[in-house]
Amino acid sequence: MKNKEFWKGAVSALAVAAVVAAGGNFLVERGMFPWQILPSESMQRNAKVKQMLHYLERDYVDGFDKKLAEEVMYTGLAAGAGDPYTAYLTQENMASQTEKNSGHFVGIGVDVMQNEEGKVEIVRIIPGGSAEKAGLEAGDLILEADSKILEGKMLSEMVTWLKGEEGTSVALKLYRKSTDKTWQQDVVRQDIQIETVEYEMLEDNIGYIALYAFRENTADQFRKALEELKKDGMRGILLDLRNNAGGLVPSAYEIGEEILPKGIMVYTMDKNGERNDLVCDGEYLDLPMTVLVNENSASASEILAGAIQDTKRGELVGTKTFGKGLIQRLYTLPDGSGLNVTIQKYYTPKGTSIHGVGLTPDYFVELPAEWEEEGEIQREKDTQMEKALSVLRKKVN
C-alpha cells in the first residue's frame, strides 16, 4: 500500500514539477502524438510490455495496479528525453494546464490552500467573482461542498468539487474563525477571468504595468492598461516582469507588437535548423520605458525583456533573469492526457541564446532581503523600482 501511495505521488509530482519548471512556456497543439516506430520495433516493444505486465499481475505479492503502472511508464518515457521541460501530464494535470493557459475558469472565484489542519482555507477572493458577491472572505474555511466533506481529501479533488458548469450552484458549509460562525451558503459558479495584468499611474505621469504571466487573455488586458493610462496622460512606461515565470509565446508576441519597434522580436531554431522569426510591424507606443526583472523572470518574460534590451527600446533594472531559452509544445493525447515537448530554442534579436545564462540587467539592483517575502515584492523601499523610476524620469523629463 505504501508503494502505491509513493508512486501515485511520484507520477503527479513529476508531471507537475516539469510544468512548473517550464515556466509555462507553451505552444498548444491538439492531436495525436506522431509515433514513428517501425512495425518490428513496435511489435517487440509491445510484446515486452505485455510479458512484464503478465508477470506483475500474476506474481506481485501485494496486488498490482495496472493503471498506475501505465501512468508511471508514460512518465518515464517522457523523462527519457533527459529534459526537465519535456514531460507527460496525466488527464488531471492536462486539464489543469489547459485551464491555466486559457486565463479563465468556471468556479466561485476563490484561491484556496490546504492548511496545516488539512482544511480548505480561502486565501484570496477574486474581485468580481461569485464568492465576493456572496460575502465570503479570505481566511474562511470551506468544510463541505454539496455535502461532501473536504477535510482529508486531496486538494486537487476538492477544487474540482468547487468547479462545474457555468450557472450551476454549489452548496457550501463554511466556517469563519473571527466570528466563530458556521453557516450554509449556495454560491453560483461563473466564468472567472484571471487578471494577469495590474496597472496604475505613478508620479510624473509614469504608467506602471505589472505582468504576472502570459495567458490567452493577457494581451487584451495589457492593451486595456495601455489605453487607460494613455487617457490619463502617460508619459513613460515602467514594465514590471519580476516573478513572471512565463506562459504562452503568442501572448508575449502580441504585447511586443504594442511596445516594440519594427523588426525581429525573437527567432527560434528547431532540431533541423529551421528558423522561424516573430517580427513586429512597427506600429507601437513610442514612450520612454524601463523594465523590472529578477531571477524569477523566465521564459516568455525573457523573450519580451530580451527584445526590449536588444532593440534599445528600454533598460532592464534588477537582477539576472532565470535563463530559460527553450520553447515547448503541448500535445493533447487521445485519452485527454498530454505530452509537453521541448521543440525549439529561441534567440534574442541580436542572436543571443540566454538558456542557462539569463539576461544581465543594464542596472543591477538587489532588493533588501526583508522586502521580498513568499514571491511578493513589497512596494515600500523597493530599491529596484526606485532605480527604474530614476532612470525613467531622466528620459521623460
N, C-alpha and C positions, 0 to 999 in steps of 0.2 A: 504493500500500500504506500509505503514511504517512497519507493522508487517511482511509482506512478505520479505522486504529487510532485516529486522533483522534476520529472520530465515535462509534466504539464506546465510547470513554471518556466522550465528551460525553453520550451517552444515559444511561449508568449514573450519571454524576456529577450530571446534572440531576435525575434521579429521586430519588437518594439524598439530595442536598442539600436538596431540598424536604421530604422526610420528616423529616430531622434538624432542619431549621429549624422545622418544625411542632411540635416537642416531642412528637410522637406523640399529639396531642390528637384522638382519633378516636371517631366513632360508626361502627359497622360495619354495612353493609347489603349483602347478596348479591343479585345480579340484574343484568339488562341495564341499560346506561345509557339513560335515557329520551330518545332522539333525537327532536326535534320540529322537523323540517325540511320545508318544503313540497316536494311532489314535483318541481316545476320547478326549485327551487334545488338539490335533491339531484341531479337529472339533470345540471345544469350543472356542479356540483362534481365529480361522478364522471367526466364527460367530460373535464374539465380535468386531473384527476389521471391518467387513462388516457393522455391525449396527452403529458403530461410524462414519464410512465414509458416510453412508446414511444420518445421521442427519446433519453432517457438510456440505455435498454437497447441501443438501436441504435447510438448515436454516441459514448457516453462512451469516451474513449481507453484508460483503464486497466481496463475491465471494471466493470460496475455491480452493486452488491449491493442487490437489490430489497428483501430482508427488512430490512436495516439502514436503508434509506431510509424504510421504513414506520414503523419504531420512532422515527426522528428526526421524522417527520411527526406522530406521535401526541404526542411530547414537546412539539413546537412548538404543537400545538393547545391543549394544557392551559396552556402558558406564555402563550398569548394572553389569558388572563384577567388577566394583569398582577399576579398574586397569588403570592408565593413559597410559599404553603402549598397551592396548587392545582397538582397535578402528576400526570403519567402515570407508572405504575410498570410496568416490564417484568414478565414472568412470574416471573423470578428474584427481583426486588425485592419483588413482591407476596407471594410465598411466604415470604420473609424477614420482611416486616412482619406478616403474619398470625401467624406463629410467635412473633414478638416480643410481639404483643398478648396472645397466649394465656398467656404466663408460663411455658411449659414447652416442651421439645423432646425428641426421641428422639436420643440420642447417647451419647458415652462420658463426658461430664461434664468438659469442659475448655474454657477460653477460650484461643484461640491468636492469634498475630500472625505476620506475615512479617517476619523480622529483616533487618538490612542485607545479609546474605549471600543473601537470598532463600529461606531455610529456614523451615519452620514450627516455631515455638517455643511451648511451653506457657507461658502467663503466669499462669494460675490453675487450680487444681484445685477443682472444685465439690464441697463437702462431701457425702458420702453417695453420690457417683457411682461408676460402674464404674472410672474411672481411678484414683480414690483407693484403691479396694479392690485394684486391680492393682499398686499401689505406684509409680505414675507421680508425678513431681514437677514443680513449676514450674521452668522452665529446660531441661527435657528437649526434645530435638529429635525431631520425627516425620519420618523420612526417607521412609518408604513406607507406603501403606495398601492392603492387598490387592494387593501387588506393583506398585502404581502409584507412580512416583517423583514426589514432591510438589514438589521444587525446580523453580523456573522456571514454575510454573503460577499462574493467578490464585488469590488466597486464597479467593474465593467458591467456586471449583470444588473446591479442596482440602477445604473444610469439608463439602461435600456428600458426599465420599467417607468422611468420618468418621461421618456420619449415616446412617440407614437404618431398617429396621423393628425394632421392639422385640423383643428376644430374640435377634436375629442378632448375629454377632460380626464384628469387623474385625481382620485380621492386620496388626499394626504392626511396622515396623522403627524402633527408637528409638536415640538416642544421648544419653549423659549425660556432659557435659564434666568434672564434678568427679571422676569415676572413669575417664574415657576409655574408657567401656564402650559397645559397640554390641550390641543384642540384639533378638530377635524375641519378640513377645508378642501373644496374642489377647485382645481386650477386648470384652466383651459390651455391646451397645447397650441402654440402658434409658431409661425416661421420666424426664427430669430436670426437677424443679421449680426455677424460678428464684426465688431468695429476694430479694424487693424490700423486705423489712422486717427491720430489726435492732433489738433491744431489750436493755436491761439496767437493773438497779436501781442508782441512784446514792445518794450520802449523803443523809440526811434523808428517805429513802423517796420519792425523786423518780424516777419512771419515765421513762427516756429511750427514745424510739421514733424511729428514723430511717426515712423513706420515700424510696426511691431512684427509684421510678417507679410508675405506676398501671397495672397489668396486670389480667387477668381473675382472677388468684388473689391479688391484693394485699389486698383487703378481708378475705378469710379469714385471711391471715397477720396482718393488723392486729388482728382480733378475738382471735386466739390470743395475741398480745402483751399486749393489754389484760387478758385473763383471767389469764395467768401473773403479770403484775405486780400485779394486784388480790390474788391469793392471797398474794403476798409483802408485802402491806400498803401498797401505793402510796398516797401522799397528794397527789401532784401530777404533772402530765404535762409533759414537755419534748419537744415535737414538732419534729423536725429535717427541714426541707424544702429544705435547701441542696443545690444541684446536682441537684435533681429537675426534669427538663425536661418532665414531664407524663405524658400517657398517656390512658387511657380515662376519659371523664367519668363514666360509670356507676359506675366503681370509686371515684372521688373522692367521689361522692354517697353511696355505701354507707358510706364511712368517716365522712363528715359526719354521717350518721344516728347514729353511735356517740358523737359528742362535741359535737354542736351542739343548742341549744335549739329548741323548736318555732317554725317559721316558714320563710320562703324562704331557701334556701341560695344559690341563683343563679337568674337567669332569662335566657332567650335571646330574640332577635328575628331573624326571617328577612327575606328581601328584600321580602316582602309586609306586613311589620309585624306578623306573627302572633307572639304572645308565648307562651312555654312556661315554667312555673315548676317548679323542683325544690324540694319542700317537705319539711322534716324533721318527723318525727312528735312530737318532744319527749321520747322515751324515750332518755335519754343518760346517760353517766357524768359527773356534775357534780363534777369535781375542778378545782382551780386549774390553769391551763395557760399556757405561753408557747410561742412558735413561732419557730424559727430560719429565716431566709430570706436569700437573696443574689441577685446579678444573674443567676444561672443557675436560679433558681426560676421556672418558666414554666408557662403553660397551665393544666392541671388543678391544679397546685400552687398557682397564684394564685387559682383558684376556691375551693379549700379555705381558704387563708390569708386571702383577702378576706372570706369568710363569718365566719371566726373574729374578724377585726378589726371588721367592721361590727356584729356582734351583741354586741361587747364580751365575748366568751367568753374571750379571751386577748389578750396583747400580742405584736406582732411585733418581733423583735430581729434586727439585721443590717444589710444594705444593700438599696437599692431593687431590686425584682424585675424580671424581664426585660420584661414588658409585652406579653403576647400574649392579646388578648381575643377571639379567633376560634375557632370550632369547625368541624372538618372531618367529612365523612362519607366513608368508604372504600367505593367501589363495586367489586365484582368483575365484570370483563368476561367475555364468553363464552369467550375463549381462555385464561383464567387470569391475564391481566394485570389491572391495576387503575387506578382513577382516584380520586384524593383531591381532594375539592372542599370549599372553604370554604362552608358553608351558613348559618351563624348568627354573630351577635355576642353575647357574653354580658355580663351586668351583675351587680355585687355586690348584696347585699340592699338597699343604700341607693340603687341605681340608677346606680352609677358604672361607666363603661367604662374599663378600665385599658389598653386597647390602645395601644401605643406610648408609654405613660407608666409603667406598673408600679405596684406598691404601695409606699407610703412606710412604712417601719417605725416603730413607736412609739418605739423606741430605736435610733438609727443608730450602729452599731458596725462598724468595719472590722477585718479580720484583718491582723496583721502579714504583710507580703508573703512572708517566708521560711517562713510556716507553711501556705501553700497551694501545693501542687505537683501538677500534672497532674490538677486537679479533685478531689483528695483532701485533705480538711482534717485536719491533724494535731491530735490531742487535746491535746498539751502546749501550754500558753499559748494556748489557743483563747479569745481575748478575747470573741468573740460568745457562746460557751457560758457563760463566766464571768458575763457580764452577764445572760443569760437565767436562769441559776440564782439569781443575786442577787435578781432581780425575783420569781422564783417562790417562793423561800424566805420572803420577806416575806409572801406571800399564804398559804403553807402554815402558817406559824407564827403 
